[in-house]
Amino acid sequence: MDHGDWEGRKVSELLLDQNSGYAKWLSDPECIPIRGSSETVQAAQRRAEEAIRNAALSFSGESLLIIGHKHINALLMCALLKEPLTSFASHIVEDTLPYLLPADAVETLCFGGATGRFATLS
């Protein structure tokens, strides 16, 4: 995800800089564009959804390890769980431990509804 003018800056610095817009963006990433970014959060979210869909369909029945940046992962979780982007910050994971994507959400993303095809997705 292109973080524009925020690239290379520490989160603590961005949060203290009220002119950065970072704190407001965390609470609702649709409310302000990232200054200097070449991609909207909606475009980044669609790109992440497409990548998951393509991987799930290409490797159906197999376990997949998908590694993503914490903000892309948070956008993806909002999409998979059908939550508004105001839930974005609650899905930001700072550690690097793996976690499972909800199989029913991946099925909905791929097929538009639960089919049971990914019941063993792990």
C-alpha positions in Angstrom: 0.0 0.0 0.0 1.4 3.4 -1.0 1.6 5.5 2.2 2.7 8.6 0.3 4.1 11.3 2.5 3.9 9.0 5.5 6.5 6.6 4.1 9.6 6.3 6.3 8.1 8.1 9.3 7.4 6.4 12.6 3.8 5.8 13.7 4.5 7.7 16.9 5.7 10.7 15.0 2.7 10.6 12.6 0.3 10.4 15.6 1.9 13.5 17.2 1.9 15.5 14.0 -1.7 16.7 13.8 -1.1 18.1 10.3 -0.3 14.6 9.0 -3.9 13.4 9.2 -2.7 9.9 10.2 -4.8 9.6 13.4 -7.9 10.7 11.5 -7.1 8.3 8.7 -6.7 5.4 11.2 -10.2 6.0 12.5 -11.7 6.2 9.0 -9.3 5.6 6.1 -12.0 6.8 3.6 -12.3 10.2 5.3 -9.0 11.7 3.9 -6.7 10.6 1.1 -3.1 9.8 1.9 -1.2 12.9 0.7 1.3 11.8 -2.0 -0.2 8.3 -2.4 -0.8 6.9 -5.8 -3.6 4.6 -4.6 -6.8 5.1 -2.7 -7.7 2.8 0.2 -10.6 1.5 -1.8 -8.3 0.6 -4.7 -5.9 -1.1 -2.2 -8.8 -3.0 -0.7 -10.0 -4.2 -4.1 -6.4 -5.3 -5.0 -6.1 -7.3 -1.8 -9.5 -8.9 -2.4 -8.5 -9.9 -5.9 -5.3 -11.4 -4.7 -7.0 -13.5 -2.1 -9.7 -14.6 -4.6 -7.1 -15.5 -7.2 -5.0 -17.5 -4.7 -8.0 -19.3 -3.2 -9.3 -20.3 -6.6 -5.9 -21.2 -8.0 -5.0 -23.4 -5.0 -8.5 -24.7 -4.1 -8.3 -27.4 -1.4 -4.8 -26.5 -0.4 -3.6 -24.6 2.7 -2.2 -21.2 1.8 0.2 -18.9 3.6 -0.5 -15.3 2.6 1.7 -12.6 3.9 0.6 -9.0 3.8 1.3 -5.6 5.3 -0.7 -4.8 8.4 -2.8 -2.1 6.7 -3.5 -4.3 3.7 -4.5 -7.1 6.0 -6.8 -4.7 8.0 -8.5 -3.6 4.7 -8.8 -7.2 3.7 -10.4 -8.2 7.0 -13.0 -5.3 6.6 -13.8 -6.7 3.2 -14.0 -10.3 4.2 -16.2 -9.6 7.2 -18.3 -7.0 5.3 -17.4 -4.3 7.8 -17.1 -0.6 7.1 -13.7 0.9 6.8 -14.3 2.6 10.2 -13.6 -0.8 11.6 -10.1 -0.7 9.9 -8.1 0.1 13.1 -9.6 -2.7 15.0 -8.1 -5.2 12.5 -4.5 -3.8 12.5 -2.3 -6.5 14.0 1.1 -5.4 15.1 2.6 -8.8 15.7 3.7 -11.2 12.9 1.9 -14.3 14.2 -0.2 -16.1 11.6 -4.0 -16.1 11.8 -6.7 -17.9 9.9 -9.0 -16.2 7.5 -12.6 -17.1 8.0 -13.4 -19.8 5.4 -17.0 -18.7 4.9 -15.8 -15.1 4.2 -13.3 -16.4 1.6 -16.1 -18.4 0.0 -18.3 -15.4 -0.2 -15.5 -13.4 -1.8 -14.9 -16.1 -4.3 -18.3 -17.4 -5.1 -20.8 -14.9 -3.7 -22.1 -17.3 -1.0 -21.1 -20.2 1.3 -20.6 -23.4 -0.7 -18.5 -25.5 1.7 -15.6 -25.6 -0.8 -13.2 -24.0 1.7 -14.5 -25.6 4.9 -11.0 -26.8 5.6 -9.2 -23.6 4.6 -6.4 -23.0 7.1 
